[in-house]
């Protein structure tokens, strides 16, 4: 690998980590806006999404340039391909944070719900998964990536619990139905963020360990089904 | 372009269209299973997801092989990169169809809801968007891709309508709350499928028209923020 190419890859990693950092901030601020009924903070999350969208384009362009100019093979090629995929996932996570912020904004205009739900824990766990999946990617760490895949179950459980608690709450007081469904969707957005982190982590395992999870796949496009 | 490379690209397109076709079938079958309360059909959708997951791996491998061996540049490089992204989106659409099928399976075991919701129209529209986004990709048709982006608003509206109708239904009869929230999530799954199709379409516009939507993006990774 030439020194220039090494520098370019380092720059790509730096950009990726920066995007990851912005996305993490968006997640925590959106939940803070929800819990504190803070419209201004919610609007900040919505406004900051432009930065994330722009970085997505920068990273995509950097990847395409590297593919065209350096024509990488083997692990370098897989790494750049994984970054391109991760890039799309991170942008999507940014969108989900915006969805949460929009619901936070709406709910702040409505009477407060008297229900105690542990969104902070769910958010912190989800955020951790995003950070870990990214660390796994830039450090090509399959072990950490596999850990993220397992953690997804925790968030799924938390989402299921929220779902059940909110259904009970709605049944007890049908006046809260609309507001409760918004909270249900916030929980679902967090669960989807965890899914996106899991997607990144799965790509990392695949990138590092190659064909292990590819099982008789070649048949599927050649044998008519 | 060598004849061999042309053939390989044609094969890649074929694979992509095949995957798109499987995904379209999954979408329509999942909604049919929901409406007909057909557990067997729902299970068929869930089982068929393995095929979609396998094709995703095949397409990814084909793309990586083409990048490594043919070292494409310009439009060919962007096309292969777009296929890799689209591949992930299609796989995710398959997962959403599975989510719908799982809800269909659960709801079939519950008393039927007496509410008329036009899931067929929403499903057909969403399915059309998936097909069009894929056609736009393989034919490098930015005009069709832009049409898909506009169509997303229709599905968003349909989802919002469903949401409001279901909230009313729950308020009128709190006994239906749990079942109604499942239907609400089915509507949301369809809306997300439309989002994924829109993502594909946006990538096509970007692939065909290049840097038009990239606006001062380069600043974002160099200026500290």
Interface residues (C-beta under 8 A of the other chain):
Chain A: X11 X14 X15 X18 X51 X54 X55 X57 X58 X59 X60 X61 X63 X64 X67 X68 X71 X73 X74 X77 X78 X81 X84 X85 X88 X92 X163 X167 X170 X171 X174 X177 X178 X181 X184 X185 X188 X199 X213 X214 X215 X216 X217 X218 X219 X220 X221 X225
Chain B: X11 X14 X15 X18 X51 X54 X55 X57 X58 X59 X60 X61 X63 X64 X67 X68 X71 X73 X74 X77 X78 X81 X84 X85 X88 X92 X163 X167 X170 X171 X174 X177 X178 X181 X184 X185 X188 X199 X213 X214 X215 X216 X217 X218 X219 X220 X221 X225
